[in-house]
Every structure is written in structure tokens, then in C-alpha cells.
């Protein structure tokens, strides 16, 4: 088990969770966990903040995922939000993170998942 919280090695977290099909694209939930991890002194990558409003109107799912995965790869670990298992995008992010041996924790419990 890797100790992430309190470690100086892990500084930057990527938030992964369901967006498509959620009310208001789950923005409030992502912001809640962005705030939580900032309070724990982590730099946070919130996928909602990787795209401009104009891009949001013209990009498709694939364009979002390509940019999100690039940003995720620059992080030290991934924190998954509730219901990530039901999200095609979050499942892809978790798959990628596991295969490049990035730690993955539950954003709620702060415990490592895999």
C-alpha cells in the first residue's frame, strides 16, 4: 500500500469521475474534491477546467478524452469520484493509470484502490 497523503513525493492529482449524463456535468462534485485536495496541499487537475467554454460547445467526447488523458499523465496520482465505475471516460482513465502504474485512490476515503 502506497502512502500518498502526507508524502512529499506525490504533489499533483488528477480527478476522474463521471461527467456525461450527470446533472450540470457533475461540475459541483468535481469542484468539491478539487477544494478538498487543495486543502491537503495538492496541485489539482480538474478536467472541467482543461477546456474553454467555446471548446465545450464544439468538442466531442473523443477530443475531451485526448486532452484529459494527456493532462492525467502529467500528474502523480489519480483520485476517482463516486460512481466512476459507471463512466466510460473514467474507466478509460483508470485503465490507463493502472497500466502506467500510477497510484489510484478514492477521493472520498483517500485510500488506494488497486
N, CA, C and O atoms as CSV, one atom per row, in Angstrom:
chain,resi,resn,atom,element,x,y,z
A,1,UNK,N,N,0.835,-1.190,0.000
A,1,UNK,CA,C,0.000,0.000,0.000
A,1,UNK,C,C,0.880,1.254,0.000
A,1,UNK,O,O,1.794,1.376,0.816
A,2,UNK,N,N,0.606,2.164,-0.899
A,2,UNK,CA,C,1.380,3.394,-1.017
A,2,UNK,C,C,0.743,4.467,-0.138
A,2,UNK,O,O,-0.479,4.617,-0.123
A,3,UNK,N,N,1.559,5.204,0.585
A,3,UNK,CA,C,1.077,6.325,1.393
A,3,UNK,C,C,1.184,7.594,0.561
A,3,UNK,O,O,2.286,8.087,0.319
A,4,UNK,N,N,0.056,8.123,0.126
A,4,UNK,CA,C,0.052,9.298,-0.739
A,4,UNK,C,C,-0.173,10.570,0.066
A,4,UNK,O,O,0.548,11.556,-0.088
A,5,UNK,N,N,-1.183,10.533,0.926
A,5,UNK,CA,C,-1.496,11.707,1.732
A,5,UNK,C,C,-0.361,11.903,2.740
A,5,UNK,O,O,-0.037,11.000,3.512
A,6,UNK,N,N,0.225,13.078,2.718
A,6,UNK,CA,C,1.335,13.372,3.616
A,6,UNK,C,C,2.702,13.095,3.029
A,6,UNK,O,O,3.714,13.445,3.637
A,7,UNK,N,N,2.758,12.471,1.859
A,7,UNK,CA,C,4.029,12.180,1.208
A,7,UNK,C,C,4.470,13.379,0.374
A,7,UNK,O,O,3.648,14.025,-0.276
A,8,UNK,N,N,5.744,13.668,0.395
A,8,UNK,CA,C,6.273,14.767,-0.423
A,8,UNK,C,C,6.462,14.350,-1.879
A,8,UNK,O,O,6.636,15.200,-2.752
A,9,UNK,N,N,6.428,13.058,-2.137
A,9,UNK,CA,C,6.618,12.524,-3.487
A,9,UNK,C,C,5.419,12.813,-4.389
A,9,UNK,O,O,5.582,13.074,-5.581
A,10,UNK,N,N,4.228,12.766,-3.822
A,10,UNK,CA,C,3.004,12.938,-4.601
A,10,UNK,C,C,2.477,14.355,-4.414
A,10,UNK,O,O,2.039,14.733,-3.327
A,11,UNK,N,N,2.529,15.136,-5.500
A,11,UNK,CA,C,2.168,16.547,-5.399
A,11,UNK,C,C,0.983,16.951,-6.266
A,11,UNK,O,O,0.303,17.938,-5.984
A,12,UNK,N,N,0.744,16.179,-7.324
A,12,UNK,CA,C,-0.258,16.608,-8.309
A,12,UNK,C,C,-1.246,15.484,-8.555
A,12,UNK,O,O,-0.860,14.363,-8.888
A,13,UNK,N,N,-2.532,15.795,-8.387
A,13,UNK,CA,C,-3.597,14.801,-8.508
A,13,UNK,C,C,-4.510,15.137,-9.691
A,13,UNK,O,O,-4.808,16.301,-9.958
A,14,UNK,N,N,-4.937,14.103,-10.377
A,14,UNK,CA,C,-5.917,14.223,-11.457
A,14,UNK,C,C,-7.242,13.672,-10.939
A,14,UNK,O,O,-7.285,12.556,-10.422
A,15,UNK,N,N,-8.312,14.434,-11.070
A,15,UNK,CA,C,-9.643,13.991,-10.657
A,15,UNK,C,C,-10.331,13.267,-11.804
A,15,UNK,O,O,-10.403,13.784,-12.919
A,16,UNK,N,N,-10.832,12.083,-11.531
A,16,UNK,CA,C,-11.508,11.268,-12.544
A,16,UNK,C,C,-12.879,10.866,-12.021
A,16,UNK,O,O,-13.014,10.397,-10.891
A,17,UNK,N,N,-13.880,11.053,-12.850
A,17,UNK,CA,C,-15.230,10.671,-12.444
A,17,UNK,C,C,-16.213,10.895,-13.567
A,17,UNK,O,O,-15.845,11.352,-14.649
A,18,UNK,N,N,-17.460,10.573,-13.307
A,18,UNK,CA,C,-18.483,10.695,-14.346
A,18,UNK,C,C,-18.818,12.155,-14.650
A,18,UNK,O,O,-18.931,12.986,-13.749
A,19,UNK,N,N,-18.973,12.441,-15.927
A,19,UNK,CA,C,-19.367,13.776,-16.390
A,19,UNK,C,C,-20.597,13.654,-17.282
A,19,UNK,O,O,-21.640,14.243,-17.000
A,20,UNK,N,N,-20.466,12.889,-18.354
A,20,UNK,CA,C,-21.555,12.721,-19.311
A,20,UNK,C,C,-22.772,12.109,-18.630
A,20,UNK,O,O,-22.665,11.110,-17.919
A,21,UNK,N,N,-23.926,12.721,-18.858
A,21,UNK,CA,C,-25.174,12.190,-18.327
A,21,UNK,C,C,-25.485,12.605,-16.899
A,21,UNK,O,O,-26.545,12.260,-16.377
A,22,UNK,N,N,-24.588,13.333,-16.263
A,22,UNK,CA,C,-24.805,13.797,-14.894
A,22,UNK,C,C,-25.396,15.206,-14.926
A,22,UNK,O,O,-25.092,15.989,-15.827
A,23,UNK,N,N,-26.247,15.531,-13.935
A,23,UNK,CA,C,-26.769,16.899,-13.867
A,23,UNK,C,C,-25.621,17.911,-13.797
A,23,UNK,O,O,-24.673,17.737,-13.031
A,24,UNK,N,N,-25.720,18.960,-14.602
A,24,UNK,CA,C,-24.720,20.016,-14.663
A,24,UNK,C,C,-23.316,19.457,-14.900
A,24,UNK,O,O,-22.324,20.048,-14.473
A,25,UNK,N,N,-23.243,18.315,-15.581
A,25,UNK,CA,C,-21.984,17.654,-15.922
A,25,UNK,C,C,-21.128,17.331,-14.695
A,25,UNK,O,O,-19.913,17.167,-14.805
A,26,UNK,N,N,-21.770,17.240,-13.528
A,26,UNK,CA,C,-21.091,16.864,-12.277
A,26,UNK,C,C,-20.049,17.897,-11.836
A,26,UNK,O,O,-19.121,17.579,-11.092
A,27,UNK,N,N,-20.214,19.125,-12.300
A,27,UNK,CA,C,-19.250,20.191,-12.005
A,27,UNK,C,C,-19.109,20.413,-10.506
A,27,UNK,O,O,-17.990,20.569,-10.017
A,28,UNK,N,N,-20.206,20.432,-9.768
A,28,UNK,CA,C,-20.145,20.706,-8.331
A,28,UNK,C,C,-19.361,19.636,-7.578
A,28,UNK,O,O,-18.616,19.947,-6.649
A,29,UNK,N,N,-19.528,18.383,-7.976
A,29,UNK,CA,C,-18.807,17.283,-7.322
A,29,UNK,C,C,-17.307,17.388,-7.597
A,29,UNK,O,O,-16.497,17.189,-6.693
A,30,UNK,N,N,-16.937,17.697,-8.830
A,30,UNK,CA,C,-15.524,17.872,-9.154
A,30,UNK,C,C,-14.935,19.047,-8.370
A,30,UNK,O,O,-13.809,18.965,-7.878
A,31,UNK,N,N,-15.696,20.137,-8.254
A,31,UNK,CA,C,-15.203,21.304,-7.519
A,31,UNK,C,C,-15.032,20.978,-6.033
A,31,UNK,O,O,-14.066,21.415,-5.405
A,32,UNK,N,N,-15.961,20.218,-5.479
A,32,UNK,CA,C,-15.877,19.810,-4.066
A,32,UNK,C,C,-14.563,19.076,-3.801
A,32,UNK,O,O,-13.889,19.353,-2.808
A,33,UNK,N,N,-14.197,18.147,-4.676
A,33,UNK,CA,C,-12.968,17.385,-4.467
A,33,UNK,C,C,-11.723,18.167,-4.868
A,33,UNK,O,O,-10.645,17.932,-4.324
A,34,UNK,N,N,-11.858,19.084,-5.805
A,34,UNK,CA,C,-10.735,19.975,-6.092
A,34,UNK,C,C,-10.399,20.768,-4.829
A,34,UNK,O,O,-9.233,20.881,-4.449
A,35,UNK,N,N,-11.421,21.311,-4.188
A,35,UNK,CA,C,-11.218,22.069,-2.951
A,35,UNK,C,C,-10.613,21.198,-1.853
A,35,UNK,O,O,-9.718,21.636,-1.131
A,36,UNK,N,N,-11.104,19.963,-1.731
A,36,UNK,CA,C,-10.599,19.042,-0.705
A,36,UNK,C,C,-9.110,18.778,-0.885
A,36,UNK,O,O,-8.348,18.842,0.079
A,37,UNK,N,N,-8.694,18.484,-2.106
A,37,UNK,CA,C,-7.289,18.175,-2.343
A,37,UNK,C,C,-6.407,19.412,-2.247
A,37,UNK,O,O,-5.246,19.307,-1.851
A,38,UNK,N,N,-6.930,20.576,-2.599
A,38,UNK,CA,C,-6.157,21.808,-2.416
A,38,UNK,C,C,-5.920,22.067,-0.931
A,38,UNK,O,O,-4.842,22.512,-0.538
A,39,UNK,N,N,-6.924,21.788,-0.111
A,39,UNK,CA,C,-6.762,21.939,1.344
A,39,UNK,C,C,-5.690,20.998,1.881
A,39,UNK,O,O,-5.059,21.285,2.898
A,40,UNK,N,N,-5.484,19.876,1.197
A,40,UNK,CA,C,-4.447,18.916,1.579
A,40,UNK,C,C,-3.104,19.247,0.916
A,40,UNK,O,O,-2.164,18.454,0.966
A,41,UNK,N,N,-3.032,20.432,0.295
A,41,UNK,CA,C,-1.808,20.964,-0.330
A,41,UNK,C,C,-1.370,20.244,-1.596
A,41,UNK,O,O,-0.175,20.147,-1.877
A,42,UNK,N,N,-2.334,19.739,-2.361
A,42,UNK,CA,C,-2.019,19.141,-3.648
A,42,UNK,C,C,-2.346,20.127,-4.762
A,42,UNK,O,O,-3.266,20.936,-4.640
A,43,UNK,N,N,-1.581,20.049,-5.849
A,43,UNK,CA,C,-1.958,20.719,-7.079
A,43,UNK,C,C,-3.005,19.819,-7.720
A,43,UNK,O,O,-2.812,18.606,-7.797
A,44,UNK,N,N,-4.112,20.397,-8.180
A,44,UNK,CA,C,-5.231,19.597,-8.668
A,44,UNK,C,C,-5.502,19.880,-10.134
A,44,UNK,O,O,-5.555,21.032,-10.564
A,45,UNK,N,N,-5.673,18.796,-10.898
A,45,UNK,CA,C,-6.113,18.915,-12.288
A,45,UNK,C,C,-7.560,18.447,-12.333
A,45,UNK,O,O,-7.861,17.266,-12.156
A,46,UNK,N,N,-8.441,19.405,-12.575
A,46,UNK,CA,C,-9.878,19.156,-12.685
A,46,UNK,C,C,-10.211,19.184,-14.184
A,46,UNK,O,O,-10.055,20.226,-14.819
A,47,UNK,N,N,-10.663,18.068,-14.759
A,47,UNK,CA,C,-10.895,18.038,-16.206
A,47,UNK,C,C,-11.875,19.097,-16.698
A,47,UNK,O,O,-11.835,19.481,-17.867
A,48,UNK,N,N,-12.752,19.570,-15.818
A,48,UNK,CA,C,-13.677,20.627,-16.229
A,48,UNK,C,C,-12.942,21.920,-16.546
A,48,UNK,O,O,-13.462,22.764,-17.277
A,49,UNK,N,N,-11.763,22.082,-16.015
A,49,UNK,CA,C,-11.028,23.335,-16.190
A,49,UNK,C,C,-9.948,23.247,-17.263
A,49,UNK,O,O,-9.128,24.155,-17.398
A,50,UNK,N,N,-9.949,22.163,-18.019
A,50,UNK,CA,C,-8.966,21.993,-19.087
A,50,UNK,C,C,-9.457,22.538,-20.419
A,50,UNK,O,O,-8.689,22.603,-21.379
A,51,UNK,N,N,-10.715,22.928,-20.493
A,51,UNK,CA,C,-11.326,23.324,-21.759
A,51,UNK,C,C,-12.011,24.673,-21.610
A,51,UNK,O,O,-12.589,24.978,-20.567
A,52,UNK,N,N,-11.941,25.472,-22.661
A,52,UNK,CA,C,-12.640,26.754,-22.654
A,52,UNK,C,C,-14.139,26.518,-22.894
A,52,UNK,O,O,-14.550,25.437,-23.316
A,53,UNK,N,N,-14.924,27.528,-22.624
A,53,UNK,CA,C,-16.364,27.432,-22.870
A,53,UNK,C,C,-16.640,27.207,-24.355
A,53,UNK,O,O,-17.548,26.456,-24.711
A,54,UNK,N,N,-15.862,27.852,-25.217
A,54,UNK,CA,C,-16.033,27.675,-26.659
A,54,UNK,C,C,-15.739,26.229,-27.075
A,54,UNK,O,O,-16.471,25.646,-27.874
A,55,UNK,N,N,-14.660,25.659,-26.526
A,55,UNK,CA,C,-14.318,24.272,-26.835
A,55,UNK,C,C,-15.416,23.322,-26.367
A,55,UNK,O,O,-15.729,22.340,-27.041
A,56,UNK,N,N,-15.992,23.619,-25.219
A,56,UNK,CA,C,-17.057,22.776,-24.673
A,56,UNK,C,C,-18.230,22.686,-25.635
A,56,UNK,O,O,-18.908,21.660,-25.698
A,57,UNK,N,N,-18.471,23.752,-26.382
A,57,UNK,CA,C,-19.586,23.778,-27.326
A,57,UNK,C,C,-19.282,23.021,-28.616
A,57,UNK,O,O,-20.194,22.511,-29.266
A,58,UNK,N,N,-18.008,22.945,-28.988
A,58,UNK,CA,C,-17.696,22.343,-30.290
A,58,UNK,C,C,-16.935,21.020,-30.220
A,58,UNK,O,O,-16.869,20.301,-31.217
A,59,UNK,N,N,-16.364,20.687,-29.073
A,59,UNK,CA,C,-15.624,19.428,-28.946
A,59,UNK,C,C,-16.566,18.250,-28.759
A,59,UNK,O,O,-17.650,18.390,-28.191
A,60,UNK,N,N,-16.149,17.109,-29.233
A,60,UNK,CA,C,-16.835,15.862,-28.952
A,60,UNK,C,C,-16.117,15.120,-27.834
A,60,UNK,O,O,-15.042,15.530,-27.396
A,61,UNK,N,N,-16.715,14.034,-27.378
A,61,UNK,CA,C,-16.173,13.247,-26.268
A,61,UNK,C,C,-14.721,12.853,-26.510
A,61,UNK,O,O,-13.898,12.933,-25.598
A,62,UNK,N,N,-14.401,12.431,-27.725
A,62,UNK,CA,C,-13.049,11.967,-28.032
A,62,UNK,C,C,-12.004,13.075,-27.861
A,62,UNK,O,O,-10.908,12.828,-27.358
A,63,UNK,N,N,-12.348,14.292,-28.282
A,63,UNK,CA,C,-11.411,15.409,-28.118
A,63,UNK,C,C,-11.165,15.699,-26.637
A,63,UNK,O,O,-10.034,15.949,-26.219
A,64,UNK,N,N,-12.245,15.661,-25.852
A,64,UNK,CA,C,-12.081,15.878,-24.415
A,64,UNK,C,C,-11.176,14.821,-23.803
A,64,UNK,O,O,-10.274,15.144,-23.031
A,65,UNK,N,N,-11.411,13.566,-24.142
A,65,UNK,CA,C,-10.628,12.478,-23.558
A,65,UNK,C,C,-9.152,12.566,-23.949
A,65,UNK,O,O,-8.277,12.292,-23.127
A,66,UNK,N,N,-8.879,12.935,-25.164
A,66,UNK,CA,C,-7.475,13.044,-25.588
A,66,UNK,C,C,-6.746,14.083,-24.748
A,66,UNK,O,O,-5.627,13.843,-24.294
A,67,UNK,N,N,-7.370,15.226,-24.541
A,67,UNK,CA,C,-6.739,16.280,-23.740
A,67,UNK,C,C,-6.668,15.867,-22.272
A,67,UNK,O,O,-5.660,16.103,-21.606
A,68,UNK,N,N,-7.732,15.255,-21.771
A,68,UNK,CA,C,-7.768,14.855,-20.360
A,68,UNK,C,C,-6.690,13.815,-20.052
A,68,UNK,O,O,-6.017,13.901,-19.025
A,69,UNK,N,N,-6.530,12.849,-20.929
A,69,UNK,CA,C,-5.529,11.797,-20.689
A,69,UNK,C,C,-4.118,12.381,-20.717
A,69,UNK,O,O,-3.263,11.977,-19.928
A,70,UNK,N,N,-3.873,13.323,-21.616
A,70,UNK,CA,C,-2.563,13.983,-21.628
A,70,UNK,C,C,-2.313,14.674,-20.287
A,70,UNK,O,O,-1.227,14.562,-19.717
A,71,UNK,N,N,-3.307,15.377,-19.795
A,71,UNK,CA,C,-3.158,16.085,-18.516
A,71,UNK,C,C,-2.977,15.097,-17.367
A,71,UNK,O,O,-2.182,15.337,-16.458
A,72,UNK,N,N,-3.699,14.006,-17.405
A,72,UNK,CA,C,-3.593,12.992,-16.357
A,72,UNK,C,C,-2.171,12.446,-16.280
A,72,UNK,O,O,-1.648,12.217,-15.190
A,73,UNK,N,N,-1.556,12.241,-17.421
A,73,UNK,CA,C,-0.211,11.660,-17.454
A,73,UNK,C,C,0.842,12.573,-16.832
A,73,UNK,O,O,1.932,12.111,-16.496
A,74,UNK,N,N,0.541,13.837,-16.674
A,74,UNK,CA,C,1.455,14.773,-16.019
A,74,UNK,C,C,1.253,14.831,-14.505
A,74,UNK,O,O,1.915,15.608,-13.817
A,75,UNK,N,N,0.349,14.020,-13.995
A,75,UNK,CA,C,0.053,14.009,-12.564
A,75,UNK,C,C,0.780,12.864,-11.870
A,75,UNK,O,O,1.296,11.953,-12.518
A,76,UNK,N,N,0.812,12.927,-10.547
A,76,UNK,CA,C,1.473,11.897,-9.745
A,76,UNK,C,C,0.542,10.755,-9.367
A,76,UNK,O,O,0.984,9.626,-9.155
A,77,UNK,N,N,-0.758,11.058,-9.285
A,77,UNK,CA,C,-1.743,10.032,-8.951
A,77,UNK,C,C,-3.123,10.479,-9.395
A,77,UNK,O,O,-3.337,11.640,-9.745
A,78,UNK,N,N,-4.051,9.541,-9.373
A,78,UNK,CA,C,-5.439,9.785,-9.789
A,78,UNK,C,C,-6.341,9.579,-8.581
A,78,UNK,O,O,-6.151,8.644,-7.803
A,79,UNK,N,N,-7.321,10.458,-8.432
A,79,UNK,CA,C,-8.349,10.302,-7.401
A,79,UNK,C,C,-9.695,10.153,-8.110
A,79,UNK,O,O,-10.105,11.024,-8.877
A,80,UNK,N,N,-10.370,9.041,-7.842
A,80,UNK,CA,C,-11.652,8.792,-8.503
A,80,UNK,C,C,-12.811,9.225,-7.612
A,80,UNK,O,O,-12.803,9.019,-6.399
A,81,UNK,N,N,-13.801,9.829,-8.250
A,81,UNK,CA,C,-15.003,10.281,-7.568
A,81,UNK,C,C,-16.031,9.163,-7.537
A,81,UNK,O,O,-15.880,8.142,-8.208
A,82,UNK,N,N,-17.083,9.371,-6.745
A,82,UNK,CA,C,-18.179,8.401,-6.675
A,82,UNK,C,C,-18.709,8.072,-8.063
A,82,UNK,O,O,-18.774,8.934,-8.938
A,83,UNK,N,N,-19.084,6.824,-8.248
A,83,UNK,CA,C,-19.685,6.319,-9.493
A,83,UNK,C,C,-18.741,6.325,-10.676
A,83,UNK,O,O,-19.200,6.269,-11.816
A,84,UNK,N,N,-17.442,6.390,-10.450
A,84,UNK,CA,C,-16.502,6.389,-11.575
A,84,UNK,C,C,-16.661,5.128,-12.417
A,84,UNK,O,O,-16.419,5.141,-13.624
A,85,UNK,N,N,-17.072,4.035,-11.764
A,85,UNK,CA,C,-17.200,2.760,-12.470
A,85,UNK,C,C,-18.261,2.800,-13.571
A,85,UNK,O,O,-18.225,1.994,-14.501
A,86,UNK,N,N,-19.199,3.734,-13.465
A,86,UNK,CA,C,-20.292,3.845,-14.431
A,86,UNK,C,C,-19.946,4.777,-15.596
A,86,UNK,O,O,-20.768,4.997,-16.485
A,87,UNK,N,N,-18.755,5.309,-15.586
A,87,UNK,CA,C,-18.349,6.291,-16.580
A,87,UNK,C,C,-17.367,5.681,-17.578
A,87,UNK,O,O,-16.335,5.133,-17.191
A,88,UNK,N,N,-17.695,5.780,-18.844
A,88,UNK,CA,C,-16.807,5.285,-19.906
A,88,UNK,C,C,-15.456,6.001,-19.848
A,88,UNK,O,O,-14.409,5.361,-19.945
A,89,UNK,N,N,-15.477,7.314,-19.691
A,89,UNK,CA,C,-14.244,8.084,-19.645
A,89,UNK,C,C,-13.404,7.780,-18.419
A,89,UNK,O,O,-12.191,7.604,-18.528
A,90,UNK,N,N,-14.032,7.717,-17.250
A,90,UNK,CA,C,-13.291,7.419,-16.024
A,90,UNK,C,C,-12.711,6.014,-16.074
A,90,UNK,O,O,-11.598,5.792,-15.596
A,91,UNK,N,N,-13.436,5.074,-16.636
A,91,UNK,CA,C,-12.908,3.720,-16.788
A,91,UNK,C,C,-11.668,3.719,-17.686
A,91,UNK,O,O,-10.699,3.012,-17.409
A,92,UNK,N,N,-11.698,4.496,-18.741
A,92,UNK,CA,C,-10.541,4.603,-19.626
A,92,UNK,C,C,-9.355,5.221,-18.875
A,92,UNK,O,O,-8.225,4.747,-18.996
A,93,UNK,N,N,-9.616,6.277,-18.104
A,93,UNK,CA,C,-8.557,6.920,-17.336
A,93,UNK,C,C,-7.960,5.962,-16.303
A,93,UNK,O,O,-6.740,5.899,-16.149
A,94,UNK,N,N,-8.801,5.228,-15.607
A,94,UNK,CA,C,-8.321,4.267,-14.610
A,94,UNK,C,C,-7.517,3.161,-15.299
A,94,UNK,O,O,-6.466,2.755,-14.805
A,95,UNK,N,N,-8.006,2.687,-16.419
A,95,UNK,CA,C,-7.283,1.663,-17.182
A,95,UNK,C,C,-5.885,2.160,-17.552
A,95,UNK,O,O,-4.888,1.464,-17.357
A,96,UNK,N,N,-5.837,3.375,-18.089
A,96,UNK,CA,C,-4.545,3.950,-18.491
A,96,UNK,C,C,-3.640,4.121,-17.275
A,96,UNK,O,O,-2.469,3.744,-17.319
A,97,UNK,N,N,-4.165,4.681,-16.203
A,97,UNK,CA,C,-3.368,4.923,-14.998
A,97,UNK,C,C,-2.811,3.617,-14.433
A,97,UNK,O,O,-1.643,3.548,-14.053
A,98,UNK,N,N,-3.638,2.599,-14.380
A,98,UNK,CA,C,-3.173,1.302,-13.869
A,98,UNK,C,C,-2.054,0.739,-14.728
A,98,UNK,O,O,-1.089,0.178,-14.208
A,99,UNK,N,N,-2.178,0.885,-16.028
A,99,UNK,CA,C,-1.196,0.296,-16.930
A,99,UNK,C,C,0.121,1.058,-16.983
A,99,UNK,O,O,1.129,0.516,-17.436
A,100,UNK,N,N,0.125,2.294,-16.530
A,100,UNK,CA,C,1.389,3.029,-16.421
A,100,UNK,C,C,1.812,3.144,-14.952
A,100,UNK,O,O,2.689,3.931,-14.597
A,101,UNK,N,N,1.166,2.338,-14.119
A,101,UNK,CA,C,1.485,2.203,-12.694
A,101,UNK,C,C,1.399,3.519,-11.916
A,101,UNK,O,O,2.247,3.822,-11.077
A,102,UNK,N,N,0.342,4.296,-12.220
A,102,UNK,CA,C,0.041,5.482,-11.420
A,102,UNK,C,C,-0.829,5.042,-10.257
A,102,UNK,O,O,-1.748,4.247,-10.454
A,103,UNK,N,N,-0.572,5.527,-9.059
A,103,UNK,CA,C,-1.457,5.206,-7.944
A,103,UNK,C,C,-2.858,5.777,-8.185
A,103,UNK,O,O,-3.011,6.853,-8.763
A,104,UNK,N,N,-3.862,5.049,-7.737
A,104,UNK,CA,C,-5.261,5.469,-7.863
A,104,UNK,C,C,-5.892,5.366,-6.489
A,104,UNK,O,O,-5.858,4.313,-5.853
A,105,UNK,N,N,-6.472,6.478,-6.037
A,105,UNK,CA,C,-7.127,6.473,-4.737
A,105,UNK,C,C,-8.591,6.878,-4.880
A,105,UNK,O,O,-8.993,7.470,-5.882
A,106,UNK,N,N,-9.367,6.552,-3.871
A,106,UNK,CA,C,-10.750,7.001,-3.784
A,106,UNK,C,C,-10.740,8.425,-3.227
A,106,UNK,O,O,-10.162,8.667,-2.167
A,107,UNK,N,N,-11.366,9.357,-3.920
A,107,UNK,CA,C,-11.393,10.750,-3.482
A,107,UNK,C,C,-12.130,10.906,-2.153
A,107,UNK,O,O,-11.833,11.820,-1.384
A,108,UNK,N,N,-13.077,10.031,-1.882
A,108,UNK,CA,C,-13.874,10.122,-0.665
A,108,UNK,C,C,-13.078,9.639,0.554
A,108,UNK,O,O,-12.991,10.334,1.567
A,109,UNK,N,N,-12.500,8.435,0.438
A,109,UNK,CA,C,-11.835,7.806,1.586
A,109,UNK,C,C,-10.335,8.084,1.645
A,109,UNK,O,O,-9.709,7.898,2.689
A,110,UNK,N,N,-9.760,8.527,0.535
A,110,UNK,CA,C,-8.322,8.753,0.398
A,110,UNK,C,C,-7.508,7.460,0.509
A,110,UNK,O,O,-6.312,7.493,0.801
A,111,UNK,N,N,-8.162,6.338,0.276
A,111,UNK,CA,C,-7.497,5.032,0.318
A,111,UNK,C,C,-7.182,4.575,-1.097
A,111,UNK,O,O,-7.933,4.839,-2.036
A,112,UNK,N,N,-6.046,3.880,-1.230
A,112,UNK,CA,C,-5.653,3.357,-2.535
A,112,UNK,C,C,-6.630,2.287,-2.979
A,112,UNK,O,O,-7.068,1.469,-2.171
A,113,UNK,N,N,-6.980,2.285,-4.276
A,113,UNK,CA,C,-7.940,1.320,-4.801
A,113,UNK,C,C,-7.296,0.042,-5.292
A,113,UNK,O,O,-7.829,-1.044,-5.063
A,114,UNK,N,N,-6.171,0.146,-5.958
A,114,UNK,CA,C,-5.567,-1.029,-6.578
A,114,UNK,C,C,-4.142,-1.183,-6.092
A,114,UNK,O,O,-3.449,-2.117,-6.495
